[in-house]
């Protein structure tokens, strides 16, 4: 993991496609403005972790089809 310091109003660009600008900083939080192509969704890491865990669980134990 890289750690970069940015001041309020400064930003960075990842892979030439996604930019992040620091808007406000307090003791333990930073308000940031991500910028990415409109067709690309932006998710918080916590949501991605939940989705990945659910996908792994779904692949582990496939449900049997219910026959009536």
Secondary structure, DSSP 8 states (H G I E B T S, - for coil): -------TT-EEEETTTEEEEEEEE-SS-EEEEEE--TTS----HHHHHHHHHHHHHHHHS-------
